[in-house]
Amino acid sequence: MTVIVLTNCPAGLRGFLTRWLLEISAGVFVGNPSARIRDALWNEVQQYAGQGRALLAHTTNNEQGYTFRTFDHVWNPVDHQGLTLIHRPAAGGAGSSSASSTQDRPGWSNASKRRRFGRR
């Protein structure tokens, strides 16, 4: 089984993929082409995606039973001891964390902080 997901790609690329795969939703293509055809389709997707993004997931003979490739995605697949995981960058870029977003804004009095958090 092969799944290709396109985001913000030219309509011509979507039309090209419908020759080999079935478009079950806008930009989501599924099918069962051979490995040679799958790789040729992926090369075409990478060449003609333009400003868009693409994701390819297909079955394979490994522990997970599938693998995937990305093109121009912020999330990247990373091999971790034989398992393919997704690496997502921090939401606000480098240096931001959830602890910094929960800190109180300067200028609030101690009394208002206690009242807000239910402490006496």
Sine and cosine of phi, psi and omega as CSV:
sin_phi,cos_phi,sin_psi,cos_psi,sin_omega,cos_omega
0.00,0.00,0.69,-0.72,0.02,-1.00
-0.80,-0.60,0.70,-0.71,0.05,-1.00
-0.79,-0.62,0.78,-0.63,0.10,-0.99
-0.85,-0.53,0.77,-0.63,0.02,-1.00
-0.89,-0.46,0.83,-0.55,0.02,-1.00
-0.93,-0.37,0.64,-0.77,0.07,-1.00
-0.77,-0.64,0.82,-0.57,0.07,-1.00
0.86,0.51,0.68,0.73,0.00,-1.00
-0.95,-0.30,0.36,-0.93,-0.01,-1.00
-0.89,0.45,0.51,-0.86,0.00,-1.00
-0.89,0.45,-0.52,0.85,0.02,-1.00
-0.88,0.47,-0.59,0.81,0.03,-1.00
-0.93,0.37,-0.64,0.76,0.05,-1.00
-0.89,0.46,-0.66,0.75,0.04,-1.00
-0.90,0.44,-0.63,0.78,0.03,-1.00
-0.89,0.46,-0.68,0.73,-0.03,-1.00
-0.93,0.37,-0.43,0.90,0.00,-1.00
-0.94,0.34,-0.19,0.98,0.11,-0.99
-0.93,0.38,-0.51,0.86,-0.12,-0.99
-0.91,-0.42,-0.44,0.90,-0.11,-0.99
-0.79,-0.61,0.30,-0.95,0.03,-1.00
-0.99,-0.14,0.79,-0.62,0.02,-1.00
-1.00,0.04,0.96,-0.26,-0.07,-1.00
-1.00,0.01,-0.32,0.95,0.10,-1.00
-0.45,-0.89,0.19,-0.98,-0.04,-1.00
-0.85,0.52,0.92,-0.38,0.04,-1.00
0.99,0.12,0.10,1.00,0.01,-1.00
-0.91,-0.42,0.89,-0.46,-0.07,-1.00
-0.88,-0.47,0.70,-0.71,0.04,-1.00
-0.76,-0.65,0.46,-0.89,0.04,-1.00
0.06,-1.00,-0.11,-0.99,-0.03,-1.00
-0.70,-0.72,0.86,0.51,0.02,-1.00
-0.97,0.22,0.24,-0.97,0.07,-1.00
-0.93,0.37,0.24,-0.97,-0.01,-1.00
-0.88,0.47,-0.61,0.79,0.00,-1.00
-0.91,0.42,-0.70,0.71,0.02,-1.00
-0.92,0.40,-0.67,0.74,0.02,-1.00
-0.85,0.53,-0.72,0.70,0.00,-1.00
-0.92,0.40,-0.60,0.80,0.05,-1.00
-0.91,0.40,-0.66,0.76,0.05,-1.00
-0.89,0.46,-0.68,0.74,-0.01,-1.00
-0.90,0.44,-0.63,0.77,0.05,-1.00
-0.89,0.46,-0.65,0.76,0.05,-1.00
-0.91,0.42,-0.66,0.75,0.02,-1.00
-0.87,0.49,-0.72,0.69,0.00,-1.00
-0.89,0.45,-0.60,0.80,-0.04,-1.00
-0.96,0.29,-0.61,0.79,-0.15,-0.99
-0.94,-0.35,0.15,0.99,-0.04,-1.00
-0.93,0.36,-0.39,0.92,0.00,-1.00
0.89,0.45,-0.81,-0.58,0.00,-1.00
-0.99,0.11,-0.02,1.00,-0.09,-1.00
-0.99,0.14,0.02,-1.00,0.05,-1.00
-0.84,-0.54,0.40,-0.92,0.00,-1.00
-0.56,-0.83,0.48,-0.88,0.04,-1.00
-0.67,-0.74,0.72,-0.69,0.04,-1.00
-0.86,-0.51,0.80,-0.60,0.09,-1.00
-0.80,-0.60,0.71,-0.70,0.01,-1.00
-0.51,-0.86,0.40,-0.92,0.00,-1.00
-0.95,0.30,0.52,-0.85,0.04,-1.00
-0.41,-0.91,0.16,-0.99,-0.06,-1.00
-1.00,-0.08,0.98,0.21,0.09,-1.00
-0.65,-0.76,-0.07,-1.00,-0.06,-1.00
-0.90,0.44,-0.58,0.82,0.00,-1.00
-0.98,0.20,-0.45,0.89,-0.03,-1.00
1.00,0.02,-0.07,1.00,0.02,-1.00
-0.45,-0.89,0.23,-0.97,0.13,-0.99
-0.57,-0.82,0.20,-0.98,-0.01,-1.00
-0.51,-0.86,0.37,-0.93,0.04,-1.00
-0.74,-0.67,0.48,-0.88,0.03,-1.00
-0.81,-0.58,0.43,-0.90,0.09,-1.00
-0.73,-0.68,0.88,-0.48,0.07,-1.00
0.87,0.49,0.57,0.82,0.07,-1.00
-0.99,-0.16,0.46,-0.89,0.10,-0.99
-0.97,0.24,-0.56,0.83,0.05,-1.00
-1.00,0.09,0.75,-0.66,-0.07,-1.00
-0.85,-0.53,0.65,-0.76,0.08,-1.00
-0.95,0.30,0.66,-0.75,-0.01,-1.00
-0.74,-0.67,0.74,-0.68,0.05,-1.00
-0.99,0.16,0.82,-0.57,0.00,-1.00
-0.79,-0.62,0.99,-0.13,0.02,-1.00
0.81,0.59,0.71,0.71,0.05,-1.00
1.00,-0.02,-0.17,0.99,0.05,-1.00
-0.96,-0.28,0.65,-0.76,0.05,-1.00
-1.00,-0.05,0.86,-0.51,0.00,-1.00
-0.88,-0.47,0.28,-0.96,0.03,-1.00
-0.99,-0.17,0.78,-0.63,0.09,-1.00
-0.99,-0.15,0.88,-0.48,0.03,-1.00
-0.95,-0.31,0.76,-0.64,0.04,-1.00
-0.93,0.37,0.35,-0.94,0.02,-1.00
-0.87,0.50,0.52,-0.85,-0.11,-0.99
-0.87,0.50,-0.72,0.69,-0.06,-1.00
-0.99,-0.16,0.28,0.96,-0.06,-1.00
1.00,0.01,-0.12,-0.99,-0.03,-1.00
-0.92,0.39,0.65,-0.76,0.08,-1.00
1.00,-0.06,-0.21,0.98,0.01,-1.00
-1.00,-0.07,0.56,-0.83,0.02,-1.00
-0.56,-0.83,0.23,-0.97,-0.02,-1.00
-0.94,0.35,-0.45,0.89,0.00,-1.00
-0.92,0.39,-0.62,0.78,-0.02,-1.00
-0.94,0.34,-0.46,0.89,-0.02,-1.00
-0.98,0.19,-0.31,0.95,0.00,-1.00
-1.00,-0.09,-0.04,1.00,0.01,-1.00
-0.94,0.35,0.48,-0.88,0.01,-1.00
-0.95,0.31,0.53,-0.85,0.05,-1.00
-0.96,0.29,0.55,-0.83,0.04,-1.00
-0.91,0.43,0.56,-0.83,0.04,-1.00
0.97,-0.26,-0.22,0.98,0.03,-1.00
-0.99,0.17,0.69,-0.73,0.01,-1.00
-0.97,0.23,0.35,-0.94,0.03,-1.00
-0.89,0.46,-0.59,0.81,0.01,-1.00
-0.90,0.44,-0.68,0.73,0.00,-1.00
-0.93,0.37,-0.56,0.83,0.06,-1.00
-0.90,0.44,-0.70,0.71,0.02,-1.00
-0.90,0.43,-0.65,0.76,0.01,-1.00
-0.91,0.42,-0.65,0.76,-0.01,-1.00
-0.91,0.42,-0.63,0.78,-0.06,-1.00
-0.99,-0.13,0.11,0.99,0.10,-0.99
0.97,0.23,0.30,0.95,0.04,-1.00
-0.99,-0.10,0.55,-0.84,0.00,-1.00
-0.96,-0.27,0.00,0.00,0.00,0.00
